[in-house]
Amino acid sequence: GVELVEAQTLARHSVESGRNHHAVHMGGIAEAGSAFPGYDCIIPREAATVAEVLKLSGYSTAAFGKWHLTPLREQSLTGPFDRWPMGLGFERFYGILSAEASQYEPPMFDQTTPVMPYEHNERYHMTEDIADRAIEWMQLQRSTNPHRPFFAYFATGAMHCPHHVWPEWADKFKGQFDDGWDALRQRVYERQLQLGVIPKGTVLTPRPAEIPAWGEYPDKYKPAARRLMEVFAGFMAHTDAQVGRLLDALDDLGIADNTIFVYVTGDNGASAEGTVHGAWSAPSFQNGMPEDPDWILEHIDDFGTARCENHYNLAWAWALDAPFQWMKQVASHFGGTRNAMAVRWPMGISDKGGLRQQFHHVVDLYPTILEAAGIEAPNSVNGIKQMPLHGVSMMPSFANANAAETHHTQYFEMFGNRAMYHDGWIASCFHGRVPWDRFGSVPFDGPQEKWELYDIRND
């Protein structure tokens, strides 16, 4: 079996298709499709998903949770359904089509039928629900088709806003962020060095001038800032617990050893879309109406509940993206692109807990899954000639921590921030508009643009 737990539109279809996001017309998020080449969000049939290829090779396929790949104009109950999960290779779908949703009352679909599983359930939470459905599906699949392999795609609404979680989860982290975002970033950095996640000698990048130091942030508003981060941490722990339930289910079914479980965690970097003071209602910021910090403070007890759609202060995102510069939307720097990934496959990986430093991109997951399944990438799917895959298999690194790098060149782009990587070097261009400047212009090739060159093996 294959289980993929993943999280962001641009990266999402690169995972599904094994091609770069502009090549499959997903240069922007699904709600913002336009007529510009690479941005219409109409996924071409020449880029069949890994689910479609696996289904045609005899796999059962299912997707649970956040989809966010269907153009807004195609999300009506009358279709077309070509770019819903069932039209792109998944036999089973249970989740949301949107970018974000309340975790307590999400607009869920069972296949193409809208459902309200939260009715008459005061303890409903979307992440728990999709975990329940994924486990139920795996159990049914094993009992009815025990000799048929399966592919399950599990994408939570976390850690996207709103940061919804029960108070008992947030309270586990009470007081842990009282010393602020600068101290948190330092702790994260030191922990990364200790674990070997980053090489010795790595220097922590400085705080951008646009982000206030914790010592300069008004004491009056610090209680709200601390609580927003406690809620976020509880939301993350709760999400991780549901992913753990999936792993336990594989163990209980006796199929864990021969199931490759890929856990990609992140949203193209932590999100700084919550303003300097955070947000009681993230949609207020998204619509150009940031809230008064006094209002946010007065409603501190709402954080994490269904009464609001809270988002933490932007400086927490900077702290969580240690040791890199910037955060989500700033695809020119690793703070806006690099995410953690863990792979469990007992029959295929003997180096339990090992670390790998080879450069890879999300487009590499598709060919990796096919190679693990012993399936060649097809030249045509359903009679349609396929465009070449842009990714390479990560399998060599599974067997050898010192395997030579095979992904040599890769570009990154989001909202005009862009970079080009080649064999250890990366040229990065940040155009100057920060993510929390909701309606600022994007000055292409203007004086604000700044190109930087790094040797990531040494810089």
N, C-alpha and C positions, 0 to 999 in steps of 0.2 A: 504494500500500500504506500501511498504518498499523502502526507498531510502538510499543507502550507498555511502558516499563520502569518498574516501580512497587514501592513497598513499602507493614501494620497494618490490622486488621480493620475498624475504624470508618471509616477513610479508604478502605479497599480497595473496599467496596461503594458508597461514594459515587462513586468513580471509575466503577465498572461501571454504576451505575444512573442517575447524574446527579441523584440525590435525596439529601437529608440522611439521616444514618444512622438516626435514630429512625424516620423515615417509612418506611424499608424494614426495620424491625424489627431493626436491627443496632446497638442502643444499647450493647451490650457485646460482648466477644469471643465467638467461636463456642462455646467450651467452657463458657461460663457463661450460656447461655440460660435464661430463666426465664419465668414466666407473665405478668410485668408488661408492660403495653402498650409496644411499641417495643423490647422486650428478648428476645423469644422466638427470635430468629435464624431465623425462617421467612420467607424472602424472598418477598414477595407477587408474584403474576403480573401485578399492575397496574403493576409496575416492571420491565419487561423490560430486560435488560442491553444495553449498546451492542453486545456481541458478537452477541446474538440479532437485533437490528435490522440489523446489517451482514450477517449470514448470510442473512437473508430478502431482503436487497438484492443478493445474488449474491456476497458475499465468502466466501473460505475463512477459517476462524477457528481459532486454536489458542492454548492457554495452557500455559506452561512454568514450573515452579518452585513456589513457595509459593502455596497457595490460601486456606486458613484462612477459609472462608465456609460450610462445611457443619456443621450442628449435630452435636455429638458423638454423639447418639443415632442419627444417620443415616449414620454412617461405617462400618457393617458391610459385609461383602462381599456381603450379600444385599440391600443397598439400604435404603430407596428411594434412587434416584439422581437425583431431581428437582433437588436442590441441590448436586450434584456439577457440575463444569464442563460436562460433556456435556449436562446438563439445563438449563443456563443459557446456551446459545448457542455453546459451543465444540465444534467437530467433533473436535478433537484435544487431549488432555491428557496431560502427562507431568510429574509432580512430587509434592509432598507435600500432604496435607490439613491438617496440623497447624500450630500456631503456631511451633514451633521443632523443630529436629532436628539430630542430629550431621551435620556436613558430610561425614564419612567413611563413615557407615553409616546413611543416612536411610531412613525407611520410604516408599519410592517407589511410585507407581502409574503404570502405563501404561494409560490409559483407566481401567477399574475393576479391573484386575488388579495385585496386588502383585508387585513385581519387586525383585531385589537386584543391581543393576548393579555393586556394589562387590566382589562375590565374585571371588576370584582376581585382584584388581586392587589392589595395595598403594599405588598412586598415585591412587586414586579421590578426586575432590572433587565435591560436588554442583553447585557453581556452574559448574565446567568441563563437567560432564555435561549440565546443562540448556542451556548455550550450544551444545554439540555438537548436541543434539537440535533446538534451534530453528533452527540453521543448516542442518542436514540437511533439516528440514521446508520451509524457504524454498526450498532448492535443488530439492527434489522438486516443490513447488507450482509453481515457475516452469517446470520442464521438462514437467510434465504438463498444467498449466492456465495457460499464459503470458498469456492474455487475461483471466484472472479475478483481480481484486484480492484482497489478503489483509489480515487483521487478526491481529497476533500480540501476545500479552500475556506479558511476561517478568518474573517476580517472584522475586528471589533470596531465599535464607534470610538473607543478609547485609542489614543489619549487626546483625541480631538475634543474641543469644547462642544457642549457644556460639560464641565467636570462634575458629573453627578455620581455620588456614592453615599451610602448610608453613614450617619455620624460615627458609628462605632468603628468604621474603617478609618475615617479621618482622624479620630481621636487617638489612634495608635501612634500618631506622629506628633502629638501635642508637644510643643516646646523644642522640637528638633530643628526648627529653622529660626529660632529667636535671634541668632547672631547674624542673620541676613544673607543676601545673595552673594556678596563677595566672599564670605567665609564658606558658604556652600560650594561655590566654584573651586575654591582652594582644596576643600576636602575631597571633592570628586576627582580632581587632578591627582592628588596624592594617592588616592585609592587606585586609580588607573595605573600609576607607576608601580605600586605595590603588587598588583595582579599581573603586571606585564602586558596590559592591554595597549599601552603606549610605550615606546622604547625609552630606555634610560637616556637622560640628556634632553628629553623633550621639555621645552620651555612653555609655560602657560602664557597664552596671548593676553595682552592688556585689555582692559575694559574700554570700549569705544566712548568717545566724549559724549555721544548722544544718550548714554545710559547713566543715570545717577548712581553714585556710590551709596551704599547702605547708610554710611555715616552722615551723608548729606540729605537723605530722604527724611521728610518731616516725621518726627516721633509720633505725632497725632495719628498718622495713618498706618503706622507699622503693625498694629494689631490686625487690621484687615489684610495687609500684605502677608503676614505670617499665616493667618487662617486660610487664605487662598492657596498657599503652598501646601499646607497640611492636607487640605481637601484633595489637591492634585496627587499628592503622595498616596493617600488612601485609595484614590481611584486607580492608580497604577498597581498598587498591591492587590486590590480586588480583581483587576484584569488578569494579573499574573496568576492568581489563584484559579481562575476559570480555565486558563491555558493548562495549568497543572492538572485539572480534571480531565482534559483531553488525553494527556499523557497517561494518567491512571486508567482511563478507559481502554487504551491500547494494551496496557499491561494486563488488565482483567480479561480482555479478549484473547490474550495469548499471541498477539501478532506484532508486538512492539519490536522484536528483534529484526524483522524483515520489513519494517515500515520506516521510510525516511521522513523525518519530522523536521521541518524547516521553520524556525521562528525568527522573523524579521520584525524588530521592534523600533518604532519611530514614525515620524510624519515628515520626512525630509528635513529633519532638525526640529528642535523644540519650537513651539509657536510663540512669537512675540506680538500676536494680534490682540493683546489684552490691554493696551495702553500703559502709560507709566504707573497708573494707579490700579490697574486691573479692571475688571468689569463685573458688575452684577448681572448685566444682560449683554452678552457678546454681540447679538444682533444690533444693539444700539450703536456700538462702535462700527460695525460693518455698514451701517446706513449713515455714517457721518455724524452721529450724535453721541459723542463720548459723555459718560456720566460724571456728575460732580463727585469728587472723592468723599465729601461729607455724606452724600447719599449712600455711597458704597459702604462706608463705615457704619452708618446707622442700620444697615441691613446685613450685618456680619453673620447673624444667625441663620440667614437664608442660604448661605453658601453650601453647595452640594445637594440642596433639596430641589423639589420640583417647582418651588416658587421662583427660581431664577435660572439663568443660563450663564453661570459664572465662568470667568477665565482669569488666570493669575496675572500678576504684573509682568511686563515684558522683561524685566531684569532677571526674573527666575528662569526664563528661557535661555538667556545668555549664560547663566550659571550652569544649567543642565547640559549645555553644548560644550562644556570643557573637554579638551583644551583648545578647541577651535575658535576661529573668529565667526561672529555673526550667528544667524539662526535661520529657521524656515523662511523661504522666499528668496534668500540670498544665496542662489545656487552657484555663485562664483567662488564660494569658500566652503570648506568641509562642514562648518557649522550649519549649513543649509542643505547638505546632501548626504553626509555620512551617517549611517545608522548601524546599530549592532545587529548581528545575526548569529544564531546558534543552530547547530544541526545535530540531531540525534539519529543514529542509524547503526545499531549494535553490530549487524552483520556486515556493514560496509565500512565502518570507521572503528579502528581499534584504539586510537589515541584519545581515550575518554578525557574530556576536560582540556584538551590541547588547544593552543592558540595558533591562528594563521594570520600572516601579514601580507599575503599576496593581494595585489590590487584586483578587485572584482566589482562588477556593477550588477544591478538587478536584472538586466537583460541576460545575465549568465545563468539564472535559475532555470529557465526553460530548457536549454540544452543539457544542464546538469540532471534535471528530472528525467529527461528522455534517455540519457546514457545510463542512469541508475536503473531504469525500467527495461533497458535493452532494446530500445526502439529508435530507429533512425528517423531523423527529421524528414518528412515526406516532401517530394517535389511538387505534388499537387494534393489538394484536399477538396473533396466533393467536386472534382473536375476542374478546379481553379488552380492555376499555376501559382506557387507560393514565392514571395520575395525571400531572399536569403535571411537567415537569422543573423542578428548583430552581436549576439553573445557567444561565449565559449564555455565549455564545461568546467566546473570547479573540481571535478573528480580527482585530477592529479594531486591537488592540495590535500584531499581527504587522506590519501595514503602517505603523503610525504610533506612534512612541515617545511622542507626546504625546496620544494618543487619550483621549477622555473615559472615565472609569470607568463601567462598566455593571453591576457587581456592587455593589449599594448596601447590602444588609443581610445579615448572616450570624451565626448563633449557633455556639458551640462548647461541647461538654460531654464530659467523661470522668471517671468515678468521682466525680461531684459537683462537680468544678472546672469553672467555666463562665464564659462571656463572651458579650456581644452587641456586634456591630460594626454601625455605621451611618455611612456617608459620612464616613469619616476618624476617627470617634470610637469608642472601645471601652470598655465597662464590664466590668471583670474581677472575678471573685470566687474567691479561693483559700480553701478551707475549713480549711486548717491541717494536714491530714495529709500528710506528705511521702512520696514514692514508696517510700522504703526502709523505711518503717514498715509491714511486710507485712500485719499483721493489726489495725492500728489502726482505730478507728471513723471514720465519715464524719459529722461533726457538722453536718447541714443546719440552716441558720438559727440556729446557735449563736453564742456570743460569740467563738469562734475565727474565724468567717467575716469576711473583710475585703473590702469593695468598693472598687475604685479606678477612676477615670475618666481616660482618656488621649486626647489629640488626637495621633494617630500621625503627623500631618504636621509636628508641632513637638516632641512629647515624645520 
